[in-house]
């Protein structure tokens, strides 16, 4: 499971924040836009999760299995026209299965 918490609001005019990997840049967290304007916001609604963490809209799973090392990548995209770049805390719940 991957949770994003907005700790300082983002006020860029066109913003998106996602979390994924090289295979799917928003596999864990679908692009968050307007939600970045709310301090304390957390993407706990399963319809906001990326494809790695849900099967279909309205249903969910919390598993993504890697068979080897992989980078998890957080990406922010904006026009650079906002006065505040904002801050997010990304919580990654990870478990090794043996």
PyMOL commands that set and color helices and strands:
alter all, ss='L'
color gray80, all
select helices_A, chain A and resi 34-37+46-48+51-53
alter helices_A, ss='H'
color red, helices_A
select strands_A, chain A and resi 2-8+16-20+29-32+73-77+87-92
alter strands_A, ss='S'
color yellow, strands_A
deselect
rebuild
show_as cartoon
